[in-house]
Amino acid sequence: MTFELFGCEIYISVPFTAFVALLFLTDKTGMMSITASAVIIHELGHIAAMKILSAMPRRIELKPAVLHIIKPKGTLSYKKEIAILAAGPLAGAVTAAMSAAIYFFAYKNEMLLWICTSNMALTAFNMLPISELDGGKILEYSLSVKLSAGSAKKISLIVSCIFIAVLIAVGAAMLLYGYNNITVLITGLYMLILMLLKLRK
C-alpha cells in the first residue's frame, strides 16, 4: 500500500502489515506492543525534525524490522544532520520522562514504567557512538565540523570498534557468569557485521 503524506510517499509492505497484526493478536501482556511503539516514537522524532527543517524524506518504506527513510535530493548541513539524528533519541527521552512523571505524580500503573523503560533503553542504545547508530553518526558529523570528512570518519570508526568490542565482551561475560540472556552479545555481533558490510562498500 502506498500513499502520500506532507509530500512524502509512504510505502507499507504486506509483510509489515501482517507483522503488526500478528503482534497485536499474540501480545497478551502488551509489552511487545509498547516496545514497538517506542521504535515508532523514535522514528517520528526524526521525521518531525526533517519536516521542521524543510528536509522531508522523499519516501518512507515500512517493512518487517526495517524502516527505510529515503532522504531528499541534495546535501544537508552537518548541523541539520545532527539535529535530525538527535531528534529521535530526544523524542524517546521526552516520552520516558512524561511516563515516569505520570506514574510518580498521578497514576501508578506498571505499564507506564514499561513505557518509560522501553523508551529510555532505546534512547540509550541509539546514542552509543557506534557508526550504524544515531550516536555514531552524530559523533562523525560533529567531528566533521572541525576536521576533514576523512579524519572524522576514521575517528568515529575507531570509537565504534571500541564500543562494539565492549558490547561483545560484556555479552560474552554475561553468558560465562550464568546470565541466560544473549541479547547484548547478539547485538554486539550484529553491529560488528553491519560495520564490516559498510566497510566493504
N, CA, C and O of each residue as an XYZ file, in Angstrom:
804
protein
N       0.851     -1.191      0.000
C       0.000      0.000      0.000
C       0.886      1.240      0.000
O       1.833      1.341      0.780
N       0.569      2.178     -0.880
C       1.346      3.412     -0.980
C       0.415      4.622     -0.923
O      -0.620      4.639     -1.589
N       0.777      5.627     -0.134
C       0.011      6.866     -0.086
C       0.965      8.020      0.183
O       2.136      7.802      0.493
N       0.469      9.242      0.066
C       1.318     10.417      0.250
C       0.889     11.205      1.481
O      -0.304     11.392      1.720
N       1.874     11.672      2.268
C       1.605     12.457      3.469
C       2.617     13.588      3.549
O       3.823     13.344      3.597
N       2.133     14.823      3.563
C       3.002     16.009      3.604
C       4.048     15.991      2.489
O       5.192     16.404      2.678
N       3.625     15.504      1.327
C       4.538     15.484      0.187
C       5.519     14.333      0.198
O       6.399     14.257     -0.661
N       5.379     13.429      1.167
C       6.281     12.278      1.274
C       5.513     11.003      0.935
O       4.405     10.782      1.425
N       6.107     10.180      0.101
C       5.479      8.917     -0.287
C       5.703      7.875      0.810
O       6.842      7.613      1.196
N       4.625      7.286      1.307
C       4.702      6.270      2.358
C       4.357      4.914      1.761
O       3.291      4.741      1.171
N       5.258      3.958      1.917
C       5.010      2.600      1.418
C       4.940      1.638      2.597
O       5.884      1.543      3.383
N       3.817      0.923      2.722
C       3.643     -0.073      3.780
C       3.533     -1.440      3.120
O       2.586     -1.707      2.380
N       4.499     -2.297      3.389
C       4.517     -3.615      2.751
C       3.491     -4.549      3.391
O       3.087     -4.355      4.537
N       3.081     -5.555      2.641
C       2.133     -6.554      3.145
C       2.728     -7.319      4.333
O       2.032     -7.519      5.328
N       4.000     -7.754      4.259
C       4.588     -8.438      5.422
C       4.597     -7.577      6.686
O       4.407     -8.090      7.789
N       4.819     -6.257      6.526
C       4.816     -5.361      7.684
C       3.422     -5.310      8.304
O       3.276     -5.369      9.525
N       2.397     -5.199      7.454
C       1.011     -5.171      7.934
C       0.677     -6.455      8.680
O       0.051     -6.424      9.740
N       1.102     -7.592      8.114
C       0.853     -8.890      8.743
C       1.599     -9.000     10.072
O       1.081     -9.550     11.044
N       2.827     -8.468     10.101
C       3.644     -8.497     11.319
C       2.982     -7.699     12.438
O       2.925     -8.157     13.579
N       2.485     -6.511     12.115
C       1.822     -5.659     13.110
C       0.551     -6.328     13.626
O       0.281     -6.326     14.827
N      -0.233     -6.904     12.698
C      -1.472     -7.582     13.081
C      -1.172     -8.762     14.006
O      -1.854     -8.964     15.011
N      -0.144     -9.539     13.656
C       0.244    -10.691     14.471
C       0.724    -10.247     15.850
O       0.441    -10.896     16.857
N       1.448     -9.143     15.881
C       1.968     -8.610     17.145
C       0.837     -8.270     18.104
O       0.874     -8.634     19.280
N      -0.162     -7.574     17.593
C      -1.273     -7.155     18.446
C      -2.173     -8.329     18.838
O      -2.790     -8.307     19.903
N      -2.250     -9.353     17.985
C      -3.090    -10.514     18.273
C      -2.454    -11.445     19.302
O      -3.154    -12.052     20.114
N      -1.131    -11.556     19.265
C      -0.435    -12.517     20.133
C       0.151    -11.900     21.403
O       0.464    -12.617     22.353
N       0.297    -10.601     21.421
C       0.920     -9.936     22.573
C      -0.110     -9.693     23.669
O      -0.730     -8.631     23.732
N      -0.282    -10.686     24.527
C      -1.295    -10.597     25.579
C      -0.900     -9.631     26.699
O      -1.765     -9.042     27.347
N       0.403     -9.469     26.923
C       0.862     -8.601     28.015
C       0.949     -7.135     27.597
O       0.905     -6.240     28.440
N       1.073     -6.897     26.299
C       1.215     -5.527     25.805
C       2.651     -5.047     25.767
O       2.920     -3.938     25.307
N       3.590     -5.873     26.250
C       4.994     -5.467     26.334
C       5.626     -5.273     24.953
O       6.310     -4.279     24.712
N       5.392     -6.224     24.056
C       5.967     -6.122     22.714
C       5.396     -4.920     21.967
O       6.110     -4.237     21.232
N       4.111     -4.671     22.163
C       3.468     -3.527     21.512
C       4.067     -2.214     22.011
O       4.256     -1.279     21.234
N       4.362     -2.149     23.304
C       4.969     -0.941     23.877
C       6.380     -0.745     23.327
O       6.785      0.376     23.018
N       7.125     -1.846     23.207
C       8.475     -1.768     22.643
C       8.421     -1.282     21.200
O       9.224     -0.448     20.783
N       7.460     -1.818     20.439
C       7.298     -1.395     19.044
C       6.911      0.078     18.970
O       7.362      0.800     18.081
N       6.072      0.521     19.907
C       5.655      1.929     19.913
C       6.837      2.845     20.230
O       6.887      3.976     19.747
N       7.791      2.366     21.039
C       8.991      3.154     21.351
C       9.816      3.385     20.089
O      10.368      4.465     19.880
N       9.889      2.352     19.254
C      10.609      2.470     17.975
C       9.909      3.480     17.070
O      10.557      4.303     16.422
N       8.577      3.410     17.032
C       7.797      4.332     16.192
C       7.988      5.776     16.665
O       8.178      6.678     15.850
N       7.938      5.992     17.985
C       8.143      7.338     18.549
C       9.520      7.866     18.166
O       9.672      9.035     17.812
N      10.516      6.993     18.240
C      11.890      7.358     17.877
C      11.960      7.826     16.423
O      12.541      8.870     16.125
N      11.370      7.051     15.535
C      11.415      7.389     14.106
C      10.590      8.639     13.800
O      10.962      9.443     12.944
N       9.469      8.796     14.503
C       8.650     10.001     14.304
C       9.412     11.253     14.724
O       9.216     12.328     14.157
N      10.287     11.106     15.724
C      11.138     12.225     16.134
C      12.030     12.676     14.994
O      12.166     13.871     14.732
N      12.645     11.700     14.308
C      13.479     12.016     13.143
C      12.662     12.721     12.058
O      13.076     13.743     11.512
N      11.495     12.151     11.762
C      10.657     12.684     10.677
C      10.154     14.084     11.010
O      10.102     14.948     10.135
N       9.778     14.315     12.284
C       9.309     15.644     12.702
C      10.411     16.684     12.511
O      10.154     17.797     12.051
N      11.644     16.309     12.871
C      12.776     17.231     12.697
C      13.017     17.521     11.220
O      13.330     18.651     10.845
N      12.871     16.501     10.389
C      13.050     16.683      8.946
C      11.992     17.635      8.388
O      12.274     18.457      7.516
N      10.768     17.508      8.910
C       9.684     18.399      8.481
C       9.975     19.836      8.909
O       9.823     20.762      8.113
N      10.392     20.027     10.156
C      10.689     21.367     10.687
C      11.825     22.026      9.919
O      11.803     23.231      9.673
N      12.819     21.224      9.542
C      14.000     21.751      8.847
C      13.845     21.748      7.324
O      14.816     21.919      6.587
N      12.605     21.549      6.871
C      12.303     21.536      5.424
C      13.170     20.521      4.683
O      13.689     20.794      3.601
N      13.312     19.351      5.290
C      14.108     18.288      4.673
C      13.329     16.974      4.697
O      13.886     15.910      4.969
N      12.023     17.072      4.404
C      11.174     15.885      4.423
C      11.716     14.821      3.474
O      12.148     15.139      2.365
N      11.696     13.561      3.905
C      12.180     12.490      3.032
C      11.291     12.336      1.804
O      10.106     12.668      1.829
N      11.884     11.830      0.736
C      11.105     11.599     -0.483
C      10.189     10.394     -0.320
O       9.088     10.359     -0.868
N      10.659      9.398      0.446
C       9.899      8.156      0.581
C      10.254      7.475      1.899
O      11.408      7.485      2.328
N       9.243      6.883      2.534
C       9.445      6.094      3.746
C       8.875      4.707      3.488
O       7.709      4.562      3.118
N       9.704      3.690      3.685
C       9.278      2.315      3.440
C       9.202      1.554      4.761
O      10.179      1.484      5.507
N       8.030      0.986      5.040
C       7.821      0.208      6.259
C       7.818     -1.274      5.909
O       6.940     -1.762      5.198
N       8.823     -1.976      6.428
C       8.952     -3.415      6.214
C       9.216     -4.066      7.566
O       9.601     -3.376      8.510
N       9.017     -5.399      7.684
C       9.267     -6.045      8.975
C      10.675     -5.777      9.498
O      11.660     -6.088      8.829
N      10.765     -5.199     10.695
C      12.031     -4.892     11.375
C      12.853     -3.811     10.677
O      13.997     -3.569     11.062
N      12.298     -3.162      9.666
C      13.049     -2.139      8.931
C      12.161     -0.945      8.624
O      11.041     -1.100      8.136
N      12.675      0.261      8.916
C      12.029      1.485      8.469
C      13.073      2.233      7.649
O      14.052      2.743      8.191
N      12.857      2.292      6.351
C      13.835      2.880      5.441
C      13.396      4.288      5.056
O      12.346      4.464      4.437
N      14.192      5.288      5.419
C      13.893      6.682      5.091
C      14.803      7.131      3.958
O      16.025      7.165      4.105
N      14.197      7.476      2.825
C      14.963      7.955      1.673
C      14.996      9.476      1.732
O      13.967     10.138      1.596
N      16.180     10.014      1.933
C      16.340     11.454      2.129
C      16.073     12.238      0.847
O      16.130     11.683     -0.250
N      15.778     13.546      0.993
C      15.570     14.384     -0.198
C      16.870     14.551     -0.973
O      17.959     14.356     -0.432
N      16.743     14.912     -2.236
C      17.933     15.131     -3.055
C      18.708     16.337     -2.527
O      18.132     17.268     -1.964
N      20.017     16.299     -2.721
C      20.855     17.389     -2.219
C      21.427     17.049     -0.858
O      21.003     16.086     -0.218
N      22.378     17.831     -0.425
C      23.033     17.583      0.861
C      22.559     18.574      1.920
O      22.260     19.732      1.629
N      22.501     18.082      3.154
C      22.128     18.929      4.286
C      23.397     19.346      5.020
O      24.416     18.659      4.942
N      23.339     20.454      5.721
C      24.490     20.888      6.520
C      24.688     19.907      7.672
O      23.759     19.202      8.065
N      25.904     19.869      8.207
C      26.185     18.974      9.331
C      25.281     19.284     10.521
O      24.832     18.373     11.216
N      25.016     20.567     10.753
C      24.168     20.958     11.882
C      22.748     20.420     11.728
O      22.139     19.971     12.699
N      22.224     20.466     10.500
C      20.880     19.930     10.256
C      20.867     18.412     10.413
O      19.931     17.850     10.981
N      21.906     17.754      9.910
C      22.008     16.297     10.045
C      22.029     15.907     11.522
O      21.354     14.962     11.931
N      22.805     16.639     12.316
C      22.911     16.359     13.752
C      21.564     16.576     14.443
O      21.161     15.779     15.290
N      20.872     17.657     14.077
C      19.565     17.954     14.677
C      18.559     16.852     14.366
O      17.792     16.440     15.236
N      18.565     16.375     13.122
C      17.643     15.310     12.710
C      17.964     14.016     13.447
O      17.061     13.325     13.919
N      19.246     13.692     13.544
C      19.663     12.468     14.234
C      19.327     12.523     15.723
O      18.898     11.524     16.299
N      19.522     13.684     16.345
C      19.276     13.828     17.785
C      17.787     13.827     18.125
O      17.405     13.526     19.256
N      16.949     14.165     17.143
C      15.509     14.281     17.400
C      14.870     12.944     17.770
O      13.922     12.909     18.555
N      15.380     11.840     17.210
C      14.829     10.519     17.532
C      15.031     10.164     18.998
O      14.057      9.889     19.699
N      16.280     10.164     19.482
C      16.518      9.905     20.904
C      15.828     10.914     21.822
O      15.376     10.558     22.910
N      15.748     12.174     21.384
C      15.081     13.201     22.195
C      13.607     12.870     22.371
O      13.062     13.022     23.464
N      12.957     12.419     21.303
C      11.537     12.046     21.382
C      11.343     10.906     22.374
O      10.387     10.905     23.150
N      12.254      9.938     22.345
C      12.178      8.821     23.282
C      12.408      9.258     24.715
O      11.725      8.792     25.627
N      13.368     10.152     24.918
C      13.678     10.642     26.265
C      12.509     11.437     26.845
O      12.185     11.301     28.025
N      11.882     12.262     26.017
C      10.732     13.056     26.463
C       9.568     12.136     26.831
O       8.907     12.337     27.850
N       9.322     11.121     25.989
C       8.252     10.156     26.266
C       8.516      9.422     27.577
O       7.604      9.224     28.380
N       9.766      9.021     27.789
C      10.135      8.321     29.024
C       9.928      9.219     30.243
O       9.400      8.777     31.264
N      10.340     10.469     30.133
C      10.197     11.416     31.243
C       8.728     11.670     31.571
O       8.346     11.724     32.740
N       7.914     11.826     30.538
C       6.481     12.057     30.747
C       5.819     10.846     31.400
O       4.989     10.994     32.297
N       6.192      9.641     30.946
C       5.627      8.411     31.509
C       5.996      8.277     32.981
O       5.162      7.911     33.809
N       7.261      8.578     33.300
C       7.716      8.497     34.690
C       6.998      9.527     35.560
O       6.611      9.237     36.691
N       6.827     10.728     35.019
C       6.158     11.795     35.776
C       4.708     11.429     36.076
O       4.222     11.640     37.187
N       4.023     10.878     35.075
C       2.624     10.471     35.277
C       2.545      9.364     36.324
O       1.658      9.364     37.177
N       3.494      8.412     36.246
C       3.493      7.287     37.192
C       3.715      7.764     38.629
O       2.988      7.360     39.538
N       4.696      8.604     38.830
C       5.060      9.016     40.189
C       4.150     10.091     40.783
O       4.025     10.193     42.004
N       3.517     10.890     39.927
C       2.736     12.014     40.452
C       1.229     11.937     40.194
O       0.466     12.716     40.765
N       0.795     11.007     39.341
C      -0.629     10.996     39.013
C      -1.263      9.609     39.025
O      -2.275      9.395     39.692
N      -0.673      8.666     38.292
C      -1.361      7.386     38.076
C      -0.357      6.241     38.094
O       0.400      6.062     37.139
N      -0.347      5.468     39.174
C       0.636      4.388     39.325
C       0.170      3.131     38.593
O      -0.526      2.281     39.150
N       0.569      3.044     37.346
C       0.264      1.880     36.519
C       1.589      1.301     36.016
O       2.426      2.025     35.476
N       1.769     -0.016     36.199
C       3.036     -0.657     35.822
C       3.354     -0.484     34.338
O       4.521     -0.478     33.949
N       2.321     -0.343     33.513
C       2.526     -0.175     32.079
C       3.300      1.110     31.783
O       4.093      1.166     30.843
N       3.059      2.138     32.596
C       3.778      3.407     32.420
C       5.275      3.231     32.673
O       6.103      3.850     32.005
N       5.610      2.383     33.644
C       7.023      2.111     33.912
C       7.666      1.380     32.742
O       8.826      1.625     32.409
N       6.902      0.476     32.117
C       7.434     -0.246     30.958
C       7.628      0.702     29.775
O       8.603      0.589     29.032
N       6.689      1.639     29.608
C       6.830      2.648     28.544
C       8.095      3.470     28.784
O       8.863      3.736     27.860
N       8.297      3.868     30.042
C       9.485      4.644     30.414
C      10.756      3.847     30.149
O      11.699      4.353     29.541
N      10.776      2.600     30.610
C      11.961      1.748     30.459
C      12.282      1.481     28.995
O      13.439      1.570     28.584
N      11.258      1.152     28.205
C      11.461      0.844     26.783
C      12.037      2.035     26.035
O      12.979      1.893     25.255
N      11.470      3.204     26.275
C      11.937      4.406     25.581
C      13.338      4.817     26.025
O      14.148      5.247     25.203
N      13.628      4.688     27.320
C      14.956      5.053     27.811
C      16.019      4.080     27.307
O      17.128      4.484     26.957
N      15.665      2.784     27.273
C      16.613      1.775     26.788
C      16.933      2.004     25.316
O      18.092      1.937     24.906
N      15.897      2.276     24.525
C      16.099      2.524     23.092
C      16.909      3.795     22.870
O      17.775      3.845     21.996
N      16.619      4.823     23.669
C      17.350      6.090     23.563
C      18.825      5.899     23.908
O      19.708      6.362     23.185
N      19.081      5.213     25.021
C      20.466      4.979     25.454
C      21.233      4.166     24.420
O      22.387      4.466     24.116
N      20.585      3.135     23.882
C      21.245      2.287     22.884
C      21.577      3.076     21.624
O      22.686      2.979     21.099
N      20.615      3.858     21.141
C      20.831      4.615     19.904
C      21.864      5.719     20.056
O      22.438      6.165     19.063
N      22.111      6.166     21.282
C      23.106      7.210     21.496
C      24.518      6.662     21.687
O      25.459      7.433     21.875
N      24.677      5.339     21.641
C      26.023      4.770     21.688
C      26.802      5.242     20.461
O      26.251      5.269     19.361
N      28.075      5.614     20.630
C      28.853      6.131     19.492
C      29.335      5.026     18.551
O      30.535      4.843     18.346
N      28.380      4.302     17.990
C      28.663      3.244     17.013
C      28.162      3.724     15.659
O      27.056      4.255     15.554
N      28.965      3.541     14.636
C      28.713      4.166     13.330
C      27.326      3.930     12.752
O      26.806      4.792     12.044
N      26.710      2.775     13.037
C      25.392      2.480     12.477
C      24.244      3.053     13.308
O      23.083      2.954     12.912
N      24.558      3.642     14.441
C      23.527      4.204     15.321
C      23.547      5.727     15.274
O      24.492      6.329     14.765
N      22.502      6.339     15.805
C      22.410      7.804     15.806
C      23.613      8.439     16.491
O      24.159      9.430     16.006
N      24.026      7.866     17.624
C      25.153      8.418     18.370
C      26.438      8.427     17.569
O      27.207      9.385     17.635
N      26.676      7.365     16.812
C      27.872      7.284     15.983
C      27.868      8.294     14.857
O      28.893      8.897     14.540
N      26.696      8.471     14.252
C      26.580      9.444     13.157
C      26.699     10.875     13.682
O      27.299     11.736     13.039
N      26.118     11.117     14.863
C      26.237     12.446     15.483
C      27.706     12.751     15.770
O      28.173     13.867     15.541
N      28.430     11.744     16.275
C      29.861     11.915     16.551
C      30.617     12.258     15.271
O      31.425     13.186     15.251
N      30.353     11.506     14.204
C      31.057     11.735     12.932
C      30.762     13.120     12.367
O      31.675     13.823     11.934
N      29.483     13.515     12.370
C      29.122     14.831     11.819
C      29.657     15.963     12.696
O      30.042     17.015     12.185
N      29.682     15.750     14.013
C      30.212     16.775     14.924
C      31.707     16.976     14.688
O      32.195     18.106     14.690
N      32.426     15.880     14.486
C      33.858     15.966     14.195
C      34.110     16.600     12.833
O      35.108     17.293     12.633
N      33.187     16.352     11.894
C      33.340     16.882     10.534
C      33.256     18.403     10.488
O      33.751     19.033      9.554
N      32.622     18.991     11.510
C      32.530     20.455     11.575
C      33.924     21.063     11.754
O      34.214     22.138     11.228
N      34.790     20.357     12.509
C      36.134     20.874     12.810
C      37.235     20.199     11.988
O      38.253     20.818     11.681
N      37.025     18.928     11.635
C      38.047     18.160     10.930
C      37.611     17.855      9.505
O      36.486     18.166      9.115
N      38.490     17.253      8.736
C      38.127     16.819      7.387
C      37.190     15.621      7.501
O      37.188     14.922      8.514
N      36.391     15.388      6.454
C      35.429     14.286      6.476
C      36.137     12.949      6.676
O      35.635     12.073      7.381
N      37.316     12.797      6.045
C      38.077     11.557      6.174
C      38.556     11.308      7.589
O      38.444     10.194      8.101
N      39.092     12.347      8.225
C      39.585     12.224      9.607
C      38.443     11.928     10.570
O      38.578     11.107     11.477
N      37.318     12.606     10.365
C      36.145     12.396     11.220
C      35.650     10.958     11.107
O      35.276     10.337     12.102
N      35.654     10.441      9.885
C      35.188      9.069      9.661
C      36.117      8.061     10.324
O      35.656      7.083     10.912
N      37.431      8.297     10.232
C      38.407      7.384     10.840
C      38.266      7.354     12.357
O      38.286      6.286     12.970
N      38.124      8.536     12.958
C      37.990      8.609     14.419
C      36.705      7.925     14.880
O      36.713      7.157     15.842
N      35.600      8.209     14.187
C      34.316      7.604     14.564
C      34.353      6.089     14.384
O      33.708      5.354     15.132
N      35.113      5.624     13.386
C      35.250      4.184     13.155
C      36.022      3.518     14.295
O      35.661      2.430     14.744
N      37.077      4.172     14.757
C      37.865      3.649     15.880
C      37.005      3.573     17.140
O      37.021      2.572     17.857
N      36.254      4.649     17.398
C      35.364      4.679     18.570
C      34.309      3.584     18.455
O      33.987      2.923     19.442
N      33.769      3.391     17.243
C      32.773      2.340     17.002
C      33.338      0.967     17.337
O      32.685      0.164     18.003
N      34.556      0.704     16.873
C      35.209     -0.589     17.128
C      35.361     -0.840     18.625
O      35.140     -1.953     19.102
N      35.739      0.203     19.358
C      35.923      0.076     20.808
C      34.604     -0.288     21.486
O      34.556     -1.202     22.310
N      33.539      0.427     21.140
C      32.249      0.186     21.789
C      31.634     -1.145     21.365
O      30.969     -1.797     22.169
N      31.845     -1.556     20.119
C      31.358     -2.867     19.679
C      32.092     -3.970     20.430
O      31.484     -4.954     20.851
N      33.405     -3.802     20.597
C      34.203     -4.779     21.352
C      33.710     -4.875     22.792
O      33.634     -5.965     23.359
N      33.376     -3.723     23.380
C      32.851     -3.705     24.755
C      31.519     -4.449     24.828
O      31.299     -5.238     25.747
N      30.625     -4.200     23.863
C      29.329     -4.890     23.825
C      29.512     -6.401     23.753
O      28.877     -7.151     24.495
N      30.388     -6.839     22.848
C      30.626     -8.274     22.676
C      31.239     -8.872     23.942
O      30.848     -9.956     24.373
N      32.203     -8.162     24.535
C      32.858     -8.642     25.761
C      31.866     -8.747     26.917
O      31.862     -9.735     27.651
N      31.025     -7.722     27.074
C      30.016     -7.737     28.145
C      29.021     -8.868     27.915
O      28.649     -9.578     28.849
N      28.587     -9.032     26.653
C      27.650    -10.105     26.320
C      28.225    -11.477     26.609
O      27.538    -12.344     27.148
N      29.497    -11.676     26.247
C      30.159    -12.958     26.498
C      30.332    -13.198     27.996
O      30.135    -14.313     28.478
N      30.702    -12.145     28.731
C      30.884    -12.256     30.183
C      29.568    -12.614     30.876
O      29.548    -13.392     31.829
N      28.480    -12.039     30.389
C      27.164    -12.337     30.969
C      26.834    -13.818     30.835
O      26.283    -14.423     31.755
N      27.174    -14.402     29.684
C      26.917    -15.830     29.479
C      27.826    -16.682     30.365
O      27.389    -17.676     30.944
N      29.088    -16.282     30.461
C      30.052    -17.035     31.270
C      29.678    -17.039     32.750
O      29.924    -18.015     33.458
N      29.080    -15.935     33.209
C      28.707    -15.823     34.619
C      27.264    -16.246     34.893
O      26.712    -15.952     35.953
N      26.665    -16.935     33.932
C      25.367    -17.554     34.173
C      24.136    -16.730     33.880
O      23.025    -17.151     34.202
N      24.305    -15.552     33.270
C      23.130    -14.758     32.893
C      22.584    -15.303     31.570
O      23.224    -15.171     30.527
N      21.416    -15.907     31.620
C      20.855    -16.544     30.427
C      20.175    -15.532     29.511
O      18.987    -15.634     29.207
N      20.964    -14.560     29.084
C      20.451    -13.526     28.181
C      21.536    -13.221     27.152
O      22.599    -12.696     27.485
N      21.245    -13.562     25.894
C      22.250    -13.375     24.837
C      22.003    -12.102     24.024
O      22.647    -11.881     22.998
N      21.075    -11.273     24.484
C      20.710    -10.072     23.728
C      21.904     -9.153     23.485
O      22.114     -8.689     22.364
N      22.688     -8.889     24.534
C      23.830     -7.969     24.408
C      24.864     -8.528     23.437
O      25.399     -7.797     22.604
N      25.145     -9.834     23.548
C      26.128    -10.470     22.663
C      25.662    -10.439     21.211
O      26.434    -10.099     20.315
N      24.404    -10.792     20.982
C      23.864    -10.788     19.616
C      23.876     -9.377     19.044
O      24.204     -9.176     17.875
N      23.515     -8.399     19.877
C      23.514     -7.004     19.428
C      24.917     -6.565     19.023
O      25.098     -5.925     17.987
N      25.909     -6.911     19.844
C      27.296     -6.564     19.533
C      27.764     -7.199     18.237
O      28.405     -6.543     17.416
N      27.447     -8.478     18.049
C      27.836     -9.186     16.822
C      27.117     -8.610     15.606
O      27.695     -8.496     14.525
N      25.842     -8.248     15.799
C      25.068     -7.647     14.707
C      25.670     -6.308     14.293
O      25.795     -6.021     13.102
N      26.042     -5.488     15.278
C      26.682     -4.200     14.985
C      28.012     -4.400     14.259
O      28.363     -3.632     13.364
N      28.749     -5.448     14.657
C      30.029     -5.763     14.008
C      29.814     -6.138     12.548
O      30.549     -5.683     11.671
N      28.805     -6.969     12.287
C      28.503     -7.384     10.911
C      28.107     -6.183     10.060
O      28.562     -6.047      8.925
N      27.256     -5.309     10.609
C      26.829     -4.113      9.874
C      28.017     -3.223      9.531
O      28.101     -2.680      8.429
N      28.935     -3.079     10.488
C      30.100     -2.231     10.253
C      31.015     -2.838      9.187
O      31.538     -2.120      8.334
N      31.208     -4.152      9.236
C      32.046     -4.827      8.245
C      31.445     -4.727      6.847
O      32.162     -4.527      5.866
N      30.125     -4.868      6.764
C      29.449     -4.734      5.471
C      29.596     -3.317      4.926
O      29.771     -3.115      3.724
N      29.522     -2.338      5.831
C      29.674     -0.937      5.431
C      31.086     -0.671      4.912
O      31.264      0.068      3.943
N      32.090     -1.273      5.555
C      33.482     -1.077      5.150
C      33.778     -1.716      3.794
O      34.671     -1.271      3.072
N      33.029     -2.754      3.457
C      33.255     -3.449      2.183
C      32.707     -2.686      0.989
O      33.101     -2.940     -0.150
N      31.787     -1.739      1.251
C      31.168     -0.982      0.152
C      32.168     -0.014     -0.478
O      31.824      0.705     -1.416
